[in-house]
């Protein structure tokens, strides 16, 4: 197999009892069974099981994500971080400590702030604006798909003083 650039990924929802088509499907398409939560990736010929991250895929500094101490948000996947009513200063780290991904994973970041401002993702100490550099509207939820790379550290910053809500989960 040659090294191949995938510029977009088609996503499908189905039941585990549904037949997954193999014609007219783009290579690297993802299918999620809504009744089981299992995911599959199309390799161009067949649907292969797609690796499901576990709680050990993400190490959350200072947080206990064990089954004995689940965090308030319960969705499919491993929770990376959950901050409720977090008061943050302009351009300061929103998360108390960076967290480190131990394996490649996909994640969903949901953020709401009470003050309009530009949200930045900090990867390995390098900051870059999310939302195309546009300010987030106050009191509106935003959602971002973020790939987590093995060995990289992550944090968030907001350009203004604010109170933020953060839900970040591996999917």
N, C-alpha and C positions, 0 to 999 in steps of 0.2 A: 504494500500500500504506500502511496506517495503522501508526503506531507500536504495537507489540503486545507484551504481557508474556507470556513463556513461563515457566510456573511449574515445569514438569518436562520432562525429555527422556527418551523411550524409546530404548533402545539395543538393537541387533540385531547378531548375528554371522551371517555367511553365507560361502559360497564365491563366487568371481568368476563361476562358471558358474550360480549360482542366480538364478532370476528374482526380482526385488525386487517385492513386492506393493505396490499403490497404493490398495487399499480397506481401510478399517479401521485405517489408519496415522495416528498423530497428527502434525500439522504440527510440524516441527523434530526429528523422530525421526532418530537417527543409525544408520547401518549400516556395519559394518566387515567387509571381506572378509579372512578369516583367512589365505587363501593369498597375497594380494598386499599386504596392509597398507593398501590404499586405503580411504578413508572417504567416505561420502555422507550428505547431509542431505535429508530429504523436505520439499519446499516446499508441500505440500498437494495437489500434482498429480503431480509427478515427483521422481525422486531426482537431486540435483545433486552434482557432486564437491565435497567439503568440503576447504577449503584445508589443505594439509599444511605445518606449520611447517618451517623449515630451520634450520641451525645459526646463521645470521645473525639469526634472530628473537629470540634471547636472547644478550645480551652478558654473559659471565661475567667479572667482574673478576679478573684475575690467573690465569686458567685458559686453557690452550691446548686447544681442542676441535676442532682440525683433524683431517682424516683421517690425517695423519702422526703424530698424537699422541692416539689415542683414549683416553678414560678407561676404567677397568675394567668399567663396566657397559655392555652393548651391547643395547639394545632398540630397537624402532621409535620414531623421533622424535629430537629433539635433547636432549641432556643439559643440564640447567640447573646441577646441582651434585651432587657426590658427596663426602661426608665419611666417613671410616672411623676409628673410635676417636678421635673428636674430644673432647678434654677441655674442658669449658666451665664457667664460673662461673655461679652463680645470677643470672638476669636479665641476662646479658651476651649479645651477639650470638654466635650459633653459627657463622655463616658469617664468614670472615675479612673479607670486604667485601660490601656490598650488591651485588646484581646488578639490572640494569635490563632490562626487557622493551621491545623496540623495536616490537612489534606485539601485538595481542590474540592470546592463545594459551591453550590449556587445558594443565594440567600435573597430574602425579601426584606427590605427596610421600609417601615412605615413611620412617618414623622409628622407631628403637628406642633406648631409654635404659636404663642399668644401675641407675638410681634413679628411683623414682616421682616425677613432677612434672608441672606444668601447662605444656603447650607453647603458645607464642604465635607468631602470624604478625605480622610488622611490615611494614606497607605504607606507604611514604612517611613513615616515622618514627612512625606510629601503630600501637600494639600492641593486638592482640585475641586472646583465648584460642581455641584450637582444641579439638576434642573436647568441645564444650559446656561448657568450663571445668573439666571433670573431669581429674584427674591421670591421666597415662599409667601403666599398670602396668609395673613394671620388667621388662626382658628379654622384652618382647612387641612384635611389629611392629605399627605402625599405618599406615594409608593414608588420605590425604586428596586429594580432587579440588579443585584450586585454579585459578581463572581468573586469567591474568596480563594486566594492562591495559597498553596502550602508554604508555611513558614513566614508568611507576611503578617504584619500587625495592622490593626485597624482602629480608627476613632473617628469622631465627627466634630465639626466646629460650626458655629453660627456667627454671622457677622455682627449681630446685635445682642445686647442683654435681653434675655427672654426666659420664659418658662416653657419647657418643651416636653413632649410625650414621644418616647421612642420605643418601637417594637421591632426587633431585628431577629429574624428566624431563618435557619437553614431549611431549605425545602428539597 
